[in-house]
């Protein structure tokens, strides 16, 4: 369980901390930006924090060099998919964010949908194309099942990498080919026209809580990789300005989605709201969200009165293991009263 944000953190008890950043995924560039921000924030609070790039160093160096905790600022595969989490479990080094199972499921958008549908949580209709098991005729038939426009994306990438909005059936083959170059599974998804929002979550289990919802207004409605990280033209509205009651409903939906995957520590749930029906649809759960200057979790936290530095420090203090020994994590925080997150 994450310590409360009204908790006093014993910085010395945190020990030597590795901020894992960079890595091998297609999101390496963003991870370096996230990790750089986290590292600076932790060091500003007196944490003995150091940058650690798993693409350049062996993870066994963490134990050999006496690291006691890890802040995971890796995004995408080989960082957000349960692989690094599993290695840290074996090394016995507590880490931030979700454990092995939740990370592995959440990175796979198709598997995530299966869980959400089993829990009767709303998510857009979809078809999964598995590399080597679909024909050109099956690709051409997708618009007939899902309608146009529709979304095509790799099943296990983030930051909108490889995502395409298909508005004409003639675009399908190229969109699927581009996504298949990044992943063996290609997700074709019903397009929901309406408001795009995101809801960060802090905490674990029944004590997890939702932060303020952010409404995203991107140029031309295209919230792609460039508009996420490298432009100031995208608007992020917090307060979100949704009709009365909608924000609370989305927060509850996001909490249900988060808990259904057994996520812990923190995360961010992306949602589309149908403009005509006002029905919200779950898109995905990010278990290692961005922490850059354009990132949404820090933005929402600020709206809730939580500074970037406090957010980083308390996420770190909540580092844990799935199968930890008694007393292995959490000793750095002592409750000072106040509500739990």
Buried (B, 14 or more C-beta within 10 A) or exposed (E): BBBBBEBBBEBEBBBBBBBBBBBBBBBBBBBBBBBBBBBBBBBEBEBBBBBBBBBEEEBEEBBEEEBBBBBBBBBBBBBBBBBBBBBBBEBBBBBBBBBBBBBBBBBBBBBBBEBBBEEEBBBBBBBBBEEEEBEEEEBBBBBEEBEBBBBBBBBBBBBBBBBBBBEEBEBBEEBBEBBBEBBEBBBBBBBBEBBBBBBBBBBBEEEBBBBBBBBBEBEEEEBBBBBBBEEEEBEBBBEBEBEEEBBEBBBEBBBBBBBBBBBBBBBBBBBBBBEEEBEBBBBBBBBBBBBBEBBBBBBBBBBBEBEBBBBBBBBBBBBBBBEBEEEBBBEBBEEEEEEBB
